Amino acid sequence: MEASGRLAREGTDPDEDVVRRVARGDQAAVQALVARKLPRMLSLARRMLGDPAEAEDVAQEVFLRVWKHAPSWKPGKARFDTWMHRVALNLCYDRLRSKREHPVAEPPERPDPSPGAERGLEAAQLGARVERALQALPERQREAIVLCHYQELSNIEAAALLGISVEALESLLSRGRRALRAALADVARS
């Protein structure tokens, strides 16, 4: 609540003008909004879902909702960017709830035998391991880490987005970091 009250005192939402233009059907505004917001929506969805294809579907759905709701959006309650993040998180939750273990249809790609491939493979394996550790976190801890560390939201913005206090967010971050350190302890030793 404090963040939205501050928004009203400080003035306008930085996205207010482009959202109004999108609502009027301005194609340049649509392109500008997509260019500005798509990378963050994709990043958020990839981190939450661990699947680039599903992340693209989520991002597409977020923008469909933007086009649909832009004419009725009223500035002042919350930043438009915060609303978009909330929509993306909710879509990710829906997919995570319906997701079940499915066998992999294709075997993993074979590593490139060229020089340096081993180093690239090690980095890819470490990245995949970090991603699995992130996916293994409880949903709220994963959300907090993704919003603060990958989406680079401030603690105040992330707490407002999640509808919790800054102290509760910091607690989620602390527990999530501890769980990640424990899951990746052997990596830190090597």
N, C-alpha and C positions, 0 to 999 in steps of 0.2 A: 504494500500500500504506500509506503514511504516513497518508493521509486516513482510511482504514477503521480503522486502529489508533487514531487519535485519536477516532473515533466510539465505539469500544468503551470508551475511557477516560472520555469525556465523559458517557456514559449512553445514553439511548434516541434513536432516530430520531424526528424531529418528526412523521412520518406513521405511526408504529407503531400508535397507537391506532385511527386511522381505517381502516387496512388490516386490522387484526384484525376491526373491526366490519363492513367490507365482506365479509370472508371468511365471516362469520356470516349474511350476507344482509340486513344493516341498510340499508334504503333511504335513510334520512337520511344515513348515512355515505357511501353511493354518491353522493348528490347533493352532499354537501360535498366529496368528493374530485374530482368532475367540476368543480365550481365553482372549486376551488383550482388544479387542474392543467391544465384544458382550454386556457385562453388561452396558456400557455407551450408546450404541445405543438403547438398550431396555429401559433404564431409560429415555432417551430423548423422545423416541416415546410414552412411557406411560404418561409422563408429558404433552406432547402436545395433545395426543388423549384422554387420560382418559380411555383407554380400553386396557387391557393386551393382548387380542387376536389380536387386530389390531396392537398393538405395536410389537408383534412377527412377524406378516406379514411384517411390515415395516423393521424390522431388517433383516429378511430373504432377502428381496429385496435389501437392502443396500449391503449385502454380495454377492448377485448375481452380482450386478454391480461392486463390487470390483474385482471379478474373471474375469469379462468380460473386465474391463478397466485396470487391473494391467499391462498387457503387453505394453500398450501404455502410461502409466503414466510417466511423466517427472518431476523429482524433481526440486525444485527451485522456482516455481511460488507460491505455497502455501504448507503448511504442509499437508501430506496425511490425518492426523486426522481431519484437518479442512475441507478437501474435503468430507470425510465421514459424518461429521456433516451436511454439506450443503446438501448432498444427502438425509440424513434422514429427515432434515427439509422440503425439497421439497416434499418428499413422504408423510409426515404428512399433508402438505398444500393440496395436491391433495385429500387426504382422507377427510380432514375437509371440503373442498369445495363441495365434492359429498355427504357428510353426511347429512342425513335428520333425523328428529325425527321419531323413530320407537318405537312402543309399546314394552314393555318388554315381552318376550315370557314366562319367568318363574317368579314366585313370588320370592321375596328375601328369603334367607335362614332364618330360625327361629333362634333366639339367643340360645346359649348354656345355659341350666338352671343350670349348675354346679357353685359352689362358684367361685367368681372372674370373672364370665362371664360378669357381669354388667360393670366392669372396662374395660374389653377388648372391649365390645360393645361401651362404651363411646369413647374409643380411636379410634375405627374403624369409628364411626360416625363423630368424629372431623376430622379424616383424609379424609373422604369422603367430608366433608364440605369444607375443605381447597382445595381439588381437584376441587370441583365445582366452588369455588371462582376463582381458577386459570384458569379454563376453560372459565369462564365468562369474563376474561380480553380480551381486544383487542389483536389480533394476535401478533403484534410486541412487546407489553408489555410482553405477556406470553413468547414469544421467549427469550427476554432479561433475564427475571427472571429464566427461565429453564436453559439457558446456563450458567448464572453466579452463581446461587444458587444451582442448582441440578447437573449440569454437571461440576461445579467448574472450568469453564474457567475464565481466567483473563478478565478484561474489554477490554484490547487491543485485545485479541484473539476473544472474542465475537463480538466486533465491526467489526473486519476484516471479520469474518464469515458472519455477517449480511450486510456487505458492507456499513457501516455507520461510522461516526466519534465516537471517545470515548465520546465526549460531548453529542452527540445524544443518544448513548447507556445509558449514565448516566441519561439523561432525561427520557428515557423509563423506566428505573429501578425505578426512583423516582415516576413517575406516577403509575406504576404497584404496587409498595409497598403501596402507599397511597390508591389505590383502594382495595387492599387486607386487609389493616387495617380497612377500612370502612366496608367492607363486613363481617369481622370477629370481629367487635368491641365488640359485646356482649360476645364473648368468652374470650377476654382479661379482661373483667370486672369480670368474674366469677372465 
